[in-house]
Amino acid sequence: MSLTSLKTQSHVPLFGSPSGISCPEDHLLYFRFLGRVIGRALFDRQLIKGHFVRSLYKHLLGWPITFDDIKSQDEEYYQSLKKLTKMEDISVMCLDFTATEESMGARTEVELVKDGAMKEVTRENLTEYLEANLQYRMMDRTRPQLTQLLLGFFDIIPEPALTVLDANELELILCGLPEIDLQDWKENTNYSGYYEGKGRSHQVVRWFWEVVDHDFDQEMKARLLQFVTGTSGVPPRGFSVLQGIDGNIKKFTIHGIDRKVYQLPRAHTCFNRIDLPEYYSKEELLDNLRKAVTMSGLGFGLE
């Protein structure tokens, strides 16, 4: 049995689920063409009116894909993997090294490794299983389409030219800095955790907005938005219709936590939520928020 058969179907694959869509035989030509369009836009300094999933920017840069990339695209699937790391006896799950794909109502099993259907998941090989899921979910599942897009992109842009960029910077160069209406942002922000009661009147929340307004320039505001929502894009109708990764409206949320739990702010891009510790001063908040935002392009493993 595969892990995907134990949860609902993923709602946000990289290019759309290749197993659930009937594609013409020459559809890969369009991905090659799309890669060239992206490369030409970058070469000519023309902005693209649209945003891609964060993992695609990392593919363009040749950066490794991490479990954070799964989390940003499918929180439920990420959590299902994470739960396996906390189980004492994983054999009760009856898992093997396969993934389940659904196409036109029919389910098929895909082996993650050679003879994966015959290989039981145990505590000893759990790390291998998790990495195989990461490899398949974020790369092998769409490898033909991704390969053609990258080939088209590098037809125009030499790979060494991108070595100085991170994923956030590449998005800003391709898509431009957004016009951010700070008042609209504030008015369409929800508060939870330690800040639920007082909301914008809480001292730490007031410090947060002061930092964003006075200490962050336009680029840092955009990178903060990237950090929390996964993209620097702002909906044309403003923050009131800010969407989550599943397409449903999920307003920007500031969630208050004990500073003893985490020192740096943490983001949940599926929910457009930032976990903001109760800092003792505005200076401490500024320092840690800046660190979190500038480090967000690095990515981390499965916690």
C-alpha positions as CSV (number, residue, x, y, z in Angstrom):
1,M,0.0,0.0,0.0
2,S,1.2,3.5,-0.8
3,L,1.0,6.6,1.4
4,T,-1.1,8.5,-1.1
5,S,-3.9,6.0,-0.9
6,L,-4.4,6.9,2.7
7,K,-5.1,10.6,2.1
8,T,-7.1,12.8,-0.3
9,Q,-5.8,13.5,-3.7
10,S,-3.2,16.3,-3.9
11,H,-4.7,19.6,-5.1
12,V,-1.6,21.4,-6.3
13,P,0.9,19.4,-8.3
14,L,3.8,21.2,-10.1
15,F,2.3,21.5,-13.6
16,G,-1.1,19.9,-13.0
17,S,-1.3,16.2,-12.4
18,P,0.2,14.5,-15.5
19,S,-1.6,11.3,-14.6
20,G,-5.1,12.9,-14.5
21,I,-4.9,14.8,-17.7
22,S,-5.1,13.6,-21.3
23,C,-2.3,15.4,-23.2
24,P,-1.6,15.5,-26.9
25,E,1.5,13.6,-28.1
26,D,3.3,16.9,-28.9
27,H,2.5,18.6,-25.6
28,L,6.2,18.6,-24.5
29,L,6.9,21.0,-27.4
30,Y,4.8,23.6,-25.5
31,F,6.9,23.2,-22.4
32,R,10.1,23.7,-24.4
33,F,8.4,26.9,-25.9
34,L,7.3,28.1,-22.4
35,G,10.9,27.7,-21.1
36,R,12.1,29.8,-24.0
37,V,9.5,32.5,-23.3
38,I,10.6,32.6,-19.6
39,G,14.2,32.8,-20.6
40,R,13.6,35.5,-23.2
41,A,11.6,37.6,-20.7
42,L,14.5,37.4,-18.3
43,F,17.1,38.2,-21.0
44,D,15.1,41.2,-22.3
45,R,14.1,42.3,-18.7
46,Q,10.4,42.0,-19.5
47,L,8.1,41.2,-16.6
48,I,5.9,38.1,-16.5
49,K,2.4,38.8,-15.3
50,G,2.1,35.7,-13.3
51,H,3.8,33.7,-10.6
52,F,5.1,30.1,-10.5
53,V,5.3,27.7,-7.6
54,R,8.4,28.2,-5.6
55,S,10.0,24.9,-6.5
56,L,10.1,25.8,-10.2
57,Y,12.3,28.8,-9.4
58,K,14.6,26.4,-7.5
59,H,14.7,24.1,-10.5
60,L,15.7,26.9,-12.8
61,L,18.5,27.8,-10.4
62,G,19.6,24.2,-9.9
63,W,18.9,24.3,-6.2
64,P,18.0,21.1,-4.3
65,I,14.4,20.5,-3.6
66,T,13.6,20.0,0.0
67,F,10.6,18.8,2.2
68,D,9.8,22.5,2.7
69,D,8.8,22.6,-1.0
70,I,6.3,19.8,-0.4
71,K,5.0,21.6,2.6
72,S,4.5,24.8,0.7
73,Q,2.5,23.0,-2.0
74,D,0.6,20.4,0.0
75,E,0.5,20.8,3.7
76,E,-1.6,17.7,4.2
77,Y,0.8,15.4,2.3
78,Y,3.7,16.9,4.2
79,Q,2.1,16.2,7.6
80,S,1.3,12.6,6.6
81,L,5.0,12.1,5.9
82,K,6.0,13.8,9.1
83,K,3.7,11.6,11.2
84,L,5.6,8.6,10.0
85,T,8.8,9.9,11.6
86,K,7.0,9.9,15.0
87,M,5.6,6.4,14.8
88,E,7.2,3.7,17.0
89,D,6.0,0.7,14.9
90,I,5.6,1.8,11.3
91,S,4.9,-1.8,10.1
92,V,1.2,-1.3,11.2
93,M,0.8,1.0,8.2
94,C,1.6,-1.8,5.8
95,L,3.4,0.6,3.5
96,D,5.6,-0.3,0.5
97,F,7.8,1.8,-1.8
98,T,4.9,2.8,-4.2
99,A,2.8,5.8,-4.9
100,T,-0.8,5.8,-6.1
101,E,-1.8,7.8,-9.2
102,E,-5.4,8.3,-10.4
103,S,-6.2,8.8,-14.1
104,M,-9.8,9.1,-15.4
105,G,-11.1,7.3,-12.3
106,A,-8.6,4.4,-12.6
107,R,-5.9,4.0,-10.0
108,T,-2.4,2.7,-10.7
109,E,0.6,2.0,-8.5
110,V,4.0,3.6,-9.3
111,E,7.1,2.1,-7.9
112,L,9.3,4.6,-6.2
113,V,12.4,2.4,-6.4
114,K,13.1,-0.8,-8.3
115,D,10.8,-3.6,-7.1
116,G,9.2,-1.1,-4.7
117,A,6.0,-3.0,-4.5
118,M,7.9,-5.9,-2.8
119,K,9.8,-3.6,-0.4
120,E,8.2,-3.0,2.9
121,V,8.7,0.3,4.7
122,T,10.4,-0.2,8.1
123,R,12.0,2.0,10.7
124,E,15.4,1.2,9.2
125,N,14.6,2.3,5.7
126,L,12.1,5.1,6.5
127,T,14.6,7.8,5.5
128,E,15.0,6.2,2.1
129,Y,11.2,6.0,1.8
130,L,10.7,9.7,2.6
131,E,13.4,10.7,0.2
132,A,11.9,8.5,-2.5
133,N,8.6,10.2,-2.0
134,L,10.2,13.7,-2.2
135,Q,12.0,12.6,-5.4
136,Y,8.9,11.3,-7.1
137,R,6.5,14.0,-5.8
138,M,8.6,17.0,-6.8
139,M,10.6,15.7,-9.8
140,D,9.9,12.3,-11.3
141,R,6.2,12.8,-11.5
142,T,6.6,15.6,-14.0
143,R,10.1,14.9,-15.2
144,P,9.4,15.0,-19.0
145,Q,7.6,18.4,-18.8
146,L,10.1,19.8,-16.3
147,T,13.0,18.7,-18.5
148,Q,11.7,20.3,-21.6
149,L,10.9,23.6,-19.8
150,L,14.4,23.7,-18.4
151,L,15.9,22.9,-21.8
152,G,13.9,25.8,-23.3
153,F,14.9,28.2,-20.6
154,F,18.6,27.3,-21.0
155,D,18.4,27.7,-24.7
156,I,18.3,31.4,-23.9
157,I,19.9,31.9,-20.5
158,P,23.3,30.3,-19.7
159,E,23.3,28.5,-16.3
160,P,26.3,30.3,-14.8
161,A,24.4,33.7,-15.1
162,L,22.0,32.6,-12.4
163,T,24.5,31.5,-9.7
164,V,24.2,34.8,-7.8
165,L,20.4,34.6,-7.3
166,D,18.2,32.8,-4.9
167,A,14.6,31.7,-5.6
168,N,13.0,34.8,-4.1
169,E,15.2,37.1,-6.1
170,L,14.6,35.2,-9.3
171,E,10.8,35.6,-8.8
172,L,11.2,39.3,-8.1
173,I,13.3,39.8,-11.3
174,L,10.9,37.8,-13.5
175,C,7.6,39.2,-12.0
176,G,8.7,42.6,-10.6
177,L,8.1,44.2,-7.3
178,P,4.4,44.3,-6.4
179,E,2.5,47.4,-5.6
180,I,1.6,46.8,-2.0
181,D,-1.2,48.8,-0.3
182,L,-0.1,48.6,3.3
183,Q,-3.4,49.9,4.7
184,D,-5.3,47.2,2.7
185,W,-2.9,44.6,4.0
186,K,-3.5,45.7,7.6
187,E,-7.3,45.8,7.2
188,N,-7.4,42.3,5.8
189,T,-5.2,40.6,8.3
190,N,-6.5,38.1,10.9
191,Y,-4.9,37.5,14.3
192,S,-4.8,34.2,16.3
193,G,-2.9,32.7,19.1
194,Y,-1.5,35.2,21.6
195,Y,-2.7,38.1,19.5
196,E,-6.3,36.9,18.9
197,G,-7.8,39.0,21.7
198,K,-6.1,42.4,21.1
199,G,-5.4,42.1,17.4
200,R,-3.8,45.2,16.0
201,S,-3.7,46.9,19.4
202,H,-1.3,44.3,20.8
203,Q,2.1,45.8,21.3
204,V,4.0,43.2,19.3
205,V,1.6,43.5,16.4
206,R,2.0,47.3,16.5
207,W,5.8,46.8,16.3
208,F,5.3,44.4,13.4
209,W,3.4,46.9,11.3
210,E,5.8,49.7,12.2
211,V,8.7,47.6,11.0
212,V,7.0,46.7,7.8
213,D,6.0,50.3,7.2
214,H,9.1,52.2,8.2
215,D,12.0,49.7,8.2
216,F,11.2,47.5,5.2
217,D,11.7,49.0,1.8
218,Q,9.6,47.8,-1.2
219,E,11.8,44.8,-1.9
220,M,11.7,43.6,1.8
221,K,7.9,44.0,1.9
222,A,7.7,41.8,-1.2
223,R,10.1,39.3,0.4
224,L,8.0,39.2,3.5
225,L,5.0,38.5,1.4
226,Q,6.9,35.7,-0.3
227,F,8.0,34.3,3.1
228,V,4.4,34.0,4.4
229,T,2.4,33.3,1.2
230,G,4.9,31.6,-1.1
231,T,4.7,34.4,-3.7
232,S,5.2,38.1,-4.0
233,G,2.0,38.5,-6.0
234,V,-0.9,40.6,-4.7
235,P,-4.4,39.8,-6.0
236,P,-5.8,42.5,-8.3
237,R,-8.7,43.0,-5.9
238,G,-6.4,43.3,-2.9
239,F,-5.7,41.3,0.3
240,S,-9.3,40.7,1.0
241,V,-9.3,37.9,-1.7
242,L,-5.8,36.5,-0.9
243,Q,-5.9,32.8,-1.7
244,G,-4.2,29.8,-0.2
245,I,-2.5,27.2,-2.2
246,D,-5.8,25.3,-2.6
247,G,-7.5,28.3,-4.3
248,N,-9.7,29.2,-1.3
249,I,-9.6,32.6,0.3
250,K,-7.1,32.5,3.3
251,K,-6.4,36.0,4.6
252,F,-3.0,36.9,5.8
253,T,-2.7,35.8,9.5
254,I,-0.4,36.8,12.3
255,H,-0.3,34.0,14.9
256,G,1.2,34.8,18.3
257,I,3.4,32.2,19.9
258,D,5.7,32.0,23.0
259,R,9.2,33.2,22.1
260,K,10.5,30.2,24.0
261,V,9.1,27.9,21.4
262,Y,10.8,29.5,18.4
263,Q,13.3,32.3,18.2
264,L,12.6,33.2,14.6
265,P,9.2,33.8,13.0
266,R,7.9,30.8,11.0
267,A,5.7,30.7,7.9
268,H,2.9,28.4,6.9
269,T,2.5,29.2,3.2
270,C,-0.5,26.9,2.7
271,F,-2.4,29.1,5.2
272,N,-0.8,32.5,4.6
273,R,0.1,32.5,8.2
274,I,3.2,33.8,10.1
275,D,4.0,32.5,13.6
276,L,5.3,35.6,15.3
277,P,6.9,35.2,18.8
278,E,6.1,37.6,21.6
279,Y,9.3,39.6,21.4
280,Y,10.4,41.9,24.2
281,S,11.3,44.9,21.9
282,K,10.8,46.3,18.5
283,E,14.5,45.9,17.8
284,E,14.4,42.2,18.6
285,L,11.4,41.8,16.3
286,L,13.1,43.6,13.5
287,D,16.3,41.6,13.8
288,N,14.6,38.2,13.9
289,L,12.0,39.0,11.2
290,R,14.7,40.2,8.8
291,K,16.7,37.1,9.5
292,A,13.7,34.8,8.8
293,V,12.7,36.6,5.6
294,T,16.3,36.7,4.1
295,M,16.9,33.0,5.0
296,S,13.6,31.8,3.6
297,G,15.1,30.9,0.2
298,L,17.4,28.3,1.7
299,G,14.8,25.6,2.6
300,F,15.1,22.9,5.3
301,G,14.4,19.3,5.7
302,L,11.5,17.3,7.2
303,E,11.4,18.2,10.9
